[in-house]
Amino acid sequence: MLAKPGTDPATATSSASNATASTDPTSQVPVLAITTLFALSTVALYHFGAMQPLTNLVLLLLPPPTHATVGTAGTSPAGRARLVARAYVASRPWLRPVFRLVKYLYGLVTRTTELYRLCAAEVKRQREARGEYVREGHGRRTRRVGPTLASKEGGEEDEDEDAVKRPLLDDHDCDDEVDDQDGRDRGAMLPVSCDAIAEIEMSLLYSKELTLERRSIESRECGLEEVTQMILYKKHFPGRTSLETPEARVLFAAVSVIHETHRVVADINARAATKYDAANRTHERKLLELWSLLMPGEQLEARVTSQWGRIGFQGKDPATDFRGMGMQALDDLVYFAKVHPTVAKAVLAASQHPVSWYSFAIVGINVTNYVVQTLRTRRLQYNMLLHGPTRGTVHEFYCYVFKSFNDHWTGYTGNPPLTIMDFEREFAIVRHRIEQDLVLYRPGMRLAADPASEQ
């Protein structure tokens, strides 16, 4: 090839070679081959059902969300996606060993355990959240939520009514004061996110090393500090058994909340096993309270009367209807009528439809049975972590389920209309819908506050 006048022959030769390479189709073969191989691999994985497992494995290897993605309720879409992925992996027996192998190799490289990494990620979120809080110009933070090490050692109880919701992380041993020199809130105590607690609980649940510690956490009498120290030692936290490191404080906070959830389950089980006793004045007063809440304008003619059928009991004596769920069923009905009176009375009125009627109290007892089973199988765990490990959280979920069923029942537009014989089928549809929300860790499964509430 002849070079143009005034140009260097070597430069001309190099330019010609580059032009030839850029127009040569064979030079793009590696890129096309790799792209094609990747596409075919993706299609093959999807076809054989392996795409979802691999996606979940990759998702679990990503770091937990930071402060920028975590909402004020301690939950985020990214955090819930990780929980769904973890539950998916745990439910596949063939996938669990793969996940354990990946965690083991990851631990060899980083010289850390999964439990420590979860706590360290929450510490990072706490620090970023504290920095953002101070940058927004806030001063002293007075709201404390949940037990702290200092309160447990000193025996002092928090006076805040919301203290049972979520424990706080305090990685400083000073009071809530603002350091005017550097503008930092030295003692700011922020709630450990429920997403972090849920992941920590799953890590504890599937750890073969922590069987004894897990049983201790589930027991009513549990030395939280001793159990936490044993977990710190077995999972190789820095400082081993020291409870003063930020990561140890996160773990202690999570263990405290998890222990409280087990206590709530034990209390609900005990209440469900408590049979209604007509000779017990406390039981009788609660039953009469239910009538006065739902039927304030009508007096009972007698203790045993057909009037009880007005609110959905089967016979003249409601005591016989509580055999299945004991006092828990009555507690739920009274809570619904007292805390959400407007909704409860609307549901009662809807249940008295001339054609599509149903027994309000009997359906309420069936709802209690479903809620208790959901609680026992730990499917309500995330809801308790989000709203607080209390009996009130369980009652609120009961009210949500009851209203959801009534909305479904009254919203039916098919022909012929629903009758009481369709209850089991329609209630199964509502349960399935709610369980899907529970599996996906969706928040918000509770009713709005009622201005007419007595509490």
C-alpha positions as CSV (number, residue, x, y, z in Angstrom):
1,M,0.0,0.0,0.0
2,L,1.4,3.4,-1.1
3,A,1.6,6.1,1.6
4,K,0.3,9.5,0.9
5,P,2.9,12.2,0.2
6,G,4.1,13.8,3.4
7,T,3.2,10.9,5.7
8,D,5.4,8.5,7.5
9,P,5.2,5.0,5.9
10,A,5.3,3.3,9.4
11,T,2.3,5.4,10.5
12,A,0.4,4.7,7.4
13,T,1.0,0.9,7.8
14,S,-0.2,1.0,11.4
15,S,-3.3,2.9,10.5
16,A,-4.1,0.5,7.7
17,S,-3.7,-2.5,10.0
18,N,-6.1,-0.9,12.6
19,A,-8.7,-0.2,9.9
20,T,-8.4,-3.7,8.6
21,A,-8.8,-5.1,12.1
22,S,-11.9,-3.0,12.8
23,T,-13.6,-4.2,9.6
24,D,-12.5,-7.8,10.0
25,P,-15.6,-9.8,11.3
26,T,-13.3,-12.4,12.8
27,S,-12.0,-9.8,15.4
28,Q,-15.5,-9.7,17.0
29,V,-15.8,-13.5,17.3
30,P,-14.7,-13.6,21.0
31,V,-17.2,-10.9,22.1
32,L,-20.0,-12.5,20.2
33,A,-19.1,-16.0,21.5
34,I,-19.1,-14.8,25.1
35,T,-22.3,-12.9,24.7
36,T,-24.0,-15.9,23.1
37,L,-22.7,-18.3,25.7
38,F,-23.9,-16.0,28.5
39,A,-27.4,-15.7,26.9
40,L,-27.6,-19.5,26.4
41,S,-26.5,-20.2,30.0
42,T,-29.1,-17.8,31.3
43,V,-31.8,-19.4,29.2
44,A,-30.7,-22.9,30.4
45,L,-30.7,-21.9,34.0
46,Y,-34.1,-20.4,33.7
47,H,-35.4,-23.5,31.9
48,F,-34.1,-25.9,34.5
49,G,-35.3,-23.7,37.4
50,A,-31.9,-22.8,38.7
51,M,-32.1,-19.1,38.0
52,Q,-34.0,-18.3,41.2
53,P,-31.6,-20.2,43.5
54,L,-28.6,-18.6,42.0
55,T,-30.2,-15.2,42.2
56,N,-31.0,-15.7,45.9
57,L,-27.5,-16.9,46.6
58,V,-26.0,-13.8,44.9
59,L,-28.5,-11.6,46.8
60,L,-27.4,-13.0,50.2
61,L,-23.7,-12.4,49.3
62,L,-24.4,-8.7,48.8
63,P,-24.0,-6.5,51.9
64,P,-27.2,-5.6,53.9
65,P,-28.8,-2.2,53.1
66,T,-27.3,0.8,54.7
67,H,-29.0,3.8,56.3
68,A,-29.8,5.4,52.9
69,T,-32.2,2.5,52.1
70,V,-33.6,1.7,55.5
71,G,-36.9,3.4,56.4
72,T,-37.9,4.8,59.8
73,A,-39.7,1.5,60.6
74,G,-36.4,-0.4,60.4
75,T,-37.3,-2.1,57.2
76,S,-36.6,-1.6,53.5
77,P,-37.4,-3.3,50.2
78,A,-33.8,-4.5,49.9
79,G,-33.8,-5.9,53.4
80,R,-37.0,-7.7,52.8
81,A,-35.7,-9.1,49.6
82,R,-32.7,-10.6,51.5
83,L,-35.1,-12.2,54.0
84,V,-37.2,-13.7,51.2
85,A,-34.0,-15.0,49.5
86,R,-32.8,-16.5,52.8
87,A,-36.1,-18.2,53.4
88,Y,-36.1,-19.5,49.9
89,V,-32.6,-21.0,50.3
90,A,-33.5,-22.5,53.7
91,S,-36.6,-24.2,52.3
92,R,-34.6,-26.0,49.6
93,P,-32.7,-29.0,51.1
94,W,-30.4,-29.2,48.1
95,L,-29.5,-25.5,48.2
96,R,-28.7,-25.3,51.9
97,P,-25.3,-27.2,51.6
98,V,-24.4,-24.9,48.7
99,F,-25.1,-21.9,50.7
100,R,-23.1,-23.2,53.7
101,L,-20.2,-24.0,51.4
102,V,-20.3,-20.4,50.0
103,K,-20.4,-19.0,53.5
104,Y,-17.5,-21.2,54.6
105,L,-15.3,-20.1,51.7
106,Y,-16.3,-16.5,52.2
107,G,-15.4,-16.8,55.9
108,L,-12.0,-18.2,55.0
109,V,-11.3,-15.3,52.8
110,T,-12.6,-12.6,55.2
111,R,-11.8,-14.5,58.4
112,T,-15.3,-13.6,59.7
113,T,-18.5,-15.5,60.5
114,E,-21.9,-14.7,58.9
115,L,-23.3,-13.6,62.3
116,Y,-20.5,-11.2,62.8
117,R,-20.9,-9.7,59.3
118,L,-24.6,-9.1,59.9
119,C,-23.9,-7.3,63.2
120,A,-21.1,-5.3,61.7
121,A,-23.4,-4.2,58.8
122,E,-25.9,-3.0,61.3
123,V,-23.2,-1.1,63.2
124,K,-22.3,0.6,60.0
125,R,-26.0,1.5,59.4
126,Q,-26.2,2.8,62.9
127,R,-23.2,5.1,62.5
128,E,-24.4,6.4,59.2
129,A,-27.8,7.0,60.7
130,R,-26.3,8.8,63.7
131,G,-24.2,11.0,61.4
132,E,-27.2,11.9,59.3
133,Y,-29.3,12.6,62.4
134,V,-26.7,15.1,63.7
135,R,-26.2,16.7,60.3
136,E,-29.9,17.5,60.2
137,G,-29.3,19.6,63.2
138,H,-31.0,17.6,65.9
139,G,-29.8,17.9,69.4
140,R,-30.4,15.6,72.4
141,R,-32.2,12.4,71.5
142,T,-34.4,11.4,74.4
143,R,-36.5,8.6,73.1
144,R,-35.2,5.2,74.2
145,V,-36.6,2.0,72.9
146,G,-36.0,-1.4,74.4
147,P,-33.6,-2.8,76.9
148,T,-30.0,-1.7,77.1
149,L,-27.1,-3.3,79.0
150,A,-27.0,-0.5,81.5
151,S,-30.7,-0.8,82.3
152,K,-30.5,-4.6,82.8
153,E,-27.5,-4.3,85.0
154,G,-28.9,-1.5,87.1
155,G,-32.3,-3.1,87.4
156,E,-34.0,0.1,86.2
157,E,-37.0,-0.1,83.8
158,D,-37.7,2.3,81.0
159,E,-40.7,4.5,81.6
160,D,-41.5,4.8,77.9
161,E,-44.6,2.9,76.9
162,D,-43.0,2.0,73.6
163,A,-40.0,0.5,75.3
164,V,-40.8,-3.0,74.1
165,K,-40.7,-2.2,70.4
166,R,-37.1,-2.4,69.5
167,P,-33.9,-2.2,71.5
168,L,-31.4,0.5,70.9
169,L,-27.8,0.4,70.0
170,D,-25.5,2.6,72.1
171,D,-21.8,2.1,71.3
172,H,-20.8,4.7,73.9
173,D,-20.9,4.6,77.7
174,C,-22.0,8.2,78.1
175,D,-25.3,10.0,78.5
176,D,-27.3,11.6,75.7
177,E,-25.3,14.7,75.3
178,V,-24.1,16.6,72.3
179,D,-20.4,17.3,71.9
180,D,-20.3,21.0,71.0
181,Q,-16.7,20.7,69.8
182,D,-17.2,18.2,67.0
183,G,-21.0,18.4,66.6
184,R,-21.5,14.7,67.2
185,D,-24.3,13.2,69.3
186,R,-22.0,11.1,71.5
187,G,-24.7,9.0,73.1
188,A,-27.3,8.8,70.4
189,M,-29.2,5.5,70.6
190,L,-31.0,4.3,67.6
191,P,-33.2,1.3,67.1
192,V,-31.7,-1.9,65.6
193,S,-33.6,-2.5,62.4
194,C,-36.1,-5.3,62.3
195,D,-34.6,-6.5,59.0
196,A,-31.3,-6.9,60.9
197,I,-32.9,-8.8,63.8
198,A,-34.7,-11.1,61.4
199,E,-31.5,-12.0,59.6
200,I,-29.7,-12.5,62.8
201,E,-32.5,-14.8,64.0
202,M,-32.3,-16.8,60.8
203,S,-28.6,-17.1,61.2
204,L,-29.0,-18.4,64.7
205,L,-31.8,-20.8,63.7
206,Y,-29.7,-22.6,61.0
207,S,-26.4,-22.6,62.9
208,K,-25.4,-26.1,64.1
209,E,-23.0,-24.7,66.7
210,L,-25.7,-22.7,68.5
211,T,-28.3,-25.4,69.3
212,L,-28.0,-25.0,73.1
213,E,-28.0,-21.2,72.9
214,R,-31.0,-21.2,70.7
215,R,-32.9,-23.4,73.2
216,S,-31.9,-21.0,76.0
217,I,-33.3,-18.1,74.0
218,E,-36.6,-19.9,73.5
219,S,-36.9,-20.7,77.2
220,R,-38.8,-18.3,79.6
221,E,-35.9,-18.1,82.0
222,C,-32.9,-17.0,80.0
223,G,-29.7,-15.3,81.0
224,L,-29.5,-13.0,78.0
225,E,-26.0,-11.7,78.8
226,E,-24.6,-15.2,79.3
227,V,-26.2,-16.6,76.1
228,T,-24.9,-13.6,74.2
229,Q,-21.4,-14.1,75.5
230,M,-21.4,-17.8,74.4
231,I,-22.6,-16.8,70.9
232,L,-19.8,-14.2,70.7
233,Y,-17.2,-16.8,71.7
234,K,-18.4,-19.5,69.3
235,K,-18.8,-17.1,66.4
236,H,-15.4,-15.5,66.9
237,F,-16.4,-11.9,67.5
238,P,-13.6,-9.5,68.2
239,G,-13.1,-9.4,71.9
240,R,-14.8,-12.8,72.1
241,T,-17.0,-12.6,75.2
242,S,-16.9,-8.8,75.6
243,L,-20.3,-7.1,75.5
244,E,-18.8,-3.7,75.1
245,T,-18.1,-3.8,71.3
246,P,-20.7,-2.3,69.0
247,E,-21.2,-5.6,67.2
248,A,-21.8,-7.3,70.6
249,R,-24.4,-4.7,71.5
250,V,-26.2,-5.3,68.3
251,L,-26.3,-9.0,69.0
252,F,-27.4,-8.5,72.5
253,A,-30.2,-6.3,71.3
254,A,-31.3,-8.8,68.7
255,V,-31.2,-11.7,71.2
256,S,-33.3,-9.7,73.7
257,V,-36.0,-9.1,71.1
258,I,-36.0,-12.6,69.9
259,H,-36.3,-13.9,73.5
260,E,-39.3,-11.6,74.0
261,T,-41.1,-13.0,70.9
262,H,-40.8,-16.5,72.4
263,R,-42.3,-15.2,75.7
264,V,-45.2,-13.8,73.8
265,V,-45.8,-17.1,72.0
266,A,-45.7,-18.9,75.4
267,D,-48.2,-16.4,76.9
268,I,-50.6,-16.8,74.0
269,N,-50.4,-20.6,74.1
270,A,-51.1,-20.5,77.8
271,R,-54.1,-18.2,77.3
272,A,-55.4,-20.4,74.5
273,A,-55.1,-23.4,76.8
274,T,-57.0,-21.6,79.6
275,K,-60.6,-22.9,79.5
276,Y,-63.5,-20.5,80.0
277,D,-64.8,-21.0,83.5
278,A,-68.3,-19.6,84.3
279,A,-67.4,-19.7,88.0
280,N,-64.5,-17.4,87.4
281,R,-65.6,-13.8,88.0
282,T,-62.8,-12.4,85.8
283,H,-63.9,-14.5,82.9
284,E,-67.6,-13.6,83.4
285,R,-66.8,-9.9,83.6
286,K,-64.8,-10.0,80.3
287,L,-67.7,-11.8,78.6
288,L,-70.2,-9.2,79.8
289,E,-67.8,-6.5,78.7
290,L,-67.8,-7.9,75.2
291,W,-71.6,-7.6,75.1
292,S,-71.6,-4.0,76.4
293,L,-68.9,-3.0,73.8
294,L,-70.8,-4.4,70.9
295,M,-74.4,-3.8,72.0
296,P,-74.2,-0.7,74.2
297,G,-77.9,0.2,73.7
298,E,-79.3,-3.2,74.8
299,Q,-79.2,-4.8,78.2
300,L,-78.9,-8.6,78.7
301,E,-82.1,-10.1,80.1
302,A,-80.1,-12.9,81.8
303,R,-76.7,-14.5,81.8
304,V,-77.9,-17.4,79.8
305,T,-80.1,-16.1,77.0
306,S,-80.8,-16.3,73.3
307,Q,-79.7,-12.7,73.0
308,W,-76.1,-13.9,72.7
309,G,-77.0,-15.0,69.2
310,R,-77.2,-11.3,68.2
311,I,-73.4,-11.1,68.3
312,G,-72.8,-14.5,66.7
313,F,-72.7,-17.1,69.4
314,Q,-74.4,-20.5,68.7
315,G,-76.3,-21.1,71.9
316,K,-77.7,-19.4,74.9
317,D,-74.5,-19.8,76.9
318,P,-71.4,-18.5,75.1
319,A,-69.1,-20.4,77.4
320,T,-69.5,-23.5,75.3
321,D,-68.2,-21.8,72.2
322,F,-64.8,-21.0,73.7
323,R,-63.7,-24.6,74.1
324,G,-61.3,-24.6,71.1
325,M,-59.3,-21.5,71.7
326,G,-60.0,-20.8,75.4
327,M,-59.7,-17.3,76.8
328,Q,-57.5,-16.2,73.9
329,A,-60.6,-16.1,71.7
330,L,-62.5,-13.9,74.2
331,D,-59.4,-11.7,74.6
332,D,-59.3,-11.2,70.9
333,L,-62.9,-10.3,70.5
334,V,-62.8,-7.8,73.4
335,Y,-59.7,-6.2,72.1
336,F,-61.3,-5.8,68.6
337,A,-64.4,-4.2,70.1
338,K,-62.5,-2.0,72.5
339,V,-59.5,-0.8,70.4
340,H,-61.3,-0.7,67.0
341,P,-64.9,-0.1,68.0
342,T,-66.0,1.6,64.7
343,V,-64.6,-1.3,62.6
344,A,-65.9,-4.0,65.0
345,K,-69.4,-2.6,64.9
346,A,-69.4,-2.3,61.2
347,V,-68.2,-5.9,60.8
348,L,-70.9,-7.0,63.2
349,A,-73.6,-5.2,61.2
350,A,-72.2,-6.7,57.9
351,S,-72.4,-10.2,59.5
352,Q,-76.2,-9.8,60.0
353,H,-77.0,-9.6,56.3
354,P,-80.4,-11.3,55.6
355,V,-78.8,-13.7,53.0
356,S,-75.0,-13.6,53.2
357,W,-74.9,-13.6,57.0
358,Y,-72.3,-15.3,59.2
359,S,-71.8,-15.7,62.9
360,F,-69.7,-12.9,64.1
361,A,-68.4,-14.5,67.3
362,I,-67.9,-17.9,65.8
363,V,-65.9,-16.5,62.9
364,G,-63.9,-14.5,65.4
365,I,-63.0,-17.7,67.2
366,N,-61.9,-19.3,63.9
367,V,-59.8,-16.2,63.2
368,T,-58.1,-16.7,66.6
369,N,-57.3,-20.3,65.7
370,Y,-55.7,-19.2,62.5
371,V,-53.7,-16.4,64.2
372,V,-52.5,-18.7,67.0
373,Q,-51.3,-21.3,64.4
374,T,-49.5,-18.6,62.5
375,L,-47.8,-17.5,65.7
376,R,-46.8,-21.0,66.6
377,T,-45.2,-21.7,63.2
378,R,-43.2,-18.4,63.5
379,R,-44.8,-17.0,60.3
380,L,-45.9,-13.9,62.4
381,Q,-42.3,-13.4,63.6
382,Y,-41.4,-10.5,61.2
383,N,-44.7,-8.7,62.1
384,M,-43.7,-8.9,65.8
385,L,-40.2,-7.6,65.1
386,L,-41.6,-4.7,63.1
387,H,-44.3,-3.7,65.6
388,G,-43.0,-5.0,68.8
389,P,-43.0,-8.4,70.6
390,T,-46.1,-7.9,72.6
391,R,-49.6,-9.5,72.9
392,G,-51.0,-6.3,71.5
393,T,-49.2,-6.9,68.2
394,V,-50.9,-10.3,68.0
395,H,-54.2,-8.7,68.8
396,E,-53.7,-6.2,66.0
397,F,-52.9,-8.9,63.5
398,Y,-56.2,-10.6,64.6
399,C,-58.2,-7.5,63.9
400,Y,-56.5,-7.1,60.5
401,V,-57.4,-10.7,59.6
402,F,-61.0,-10.4,60.8
403,K,-61.5,-7.2,58.8
404,S,-59.8,-8.7,55.7
405,F,-62.2,-11.6,55.8
406,N,-65.3,-9.3,56.2
407,D,-64.1,-7.1,53.3
408,H,-63.7,-10.2,51.2
409,W,-67.1,-11.6,52.2
410,T,-69.0,-8.4,51.7
411,G,-67.1,-7.6,48.4
412,Y,-68.3,-10.8,46.8
413,T,-70.4,-10.1,43.7
414,G,-71.0,-13.5,42.3
415,N,-74.3,-15.3,41.8
416,P,-75.6,-17.0,43.8
417,P,-74.6,-14.9,46.8
418,L,-72.5,-16.4,49.6
419,T,-74.0,-18.3,52.4
420,I,-72.6,-19.6,55.7
421,M,-71.9,-22.9,53.9
422,D,-69.2,-21.1,51.9
423,F,-67.3,-19.9,54.9
424,E,-64.5,-22.5,54.8
425,R,-63.8,-22.0,51.2
426,E,-63.8,-18.2,51.4
427,F,-61.8,-18.1,54.6
428,A,-59.2,-20.3,52.9
429,I,-58.8,-17.7,50.1
430,V,-58.3,-14.9,52.7
431,R,-55.7,-17.0,54.6
432,H,-53.8,-17.8,51.4
433,R,-53.7,-14.1,50.5
434,I,-52.4,-13.1,54.0
435,E,-49.9,-15.9,54.0
436,Q,-48.4,-14.7,50.8
437,D,-47.9,-11.3,52.4
438,L,-46.3,-12.9,55.4
439,V,-43.9,-15.0,53.2
440,L,-42.9,-11.8,51.3
441,Y,-42.4,-10.0,54.6
442,R,-44.7,-7.2,53.7
443,P,-45.3,-4.6,56.4
444,G,-48.5,-2.8,57.3
445,M,-50.8,-5.7,58.2
446,R,-52.6,-3.8,60.9
447,L,-55.6,-1.4,61.2
448,A,-55.4,2.3,61.5
449,A,-56.0,3.8,64.9
450,D,-59.6,4.4,65.8
451,P,-60.5,7.8,67.3
452,A,-63.3,6.2,69.2
453,S,-61.0,3.7,70.9
454,E,-61.2,3.3,74.6
455,Q,-57.4,2.8,74.8
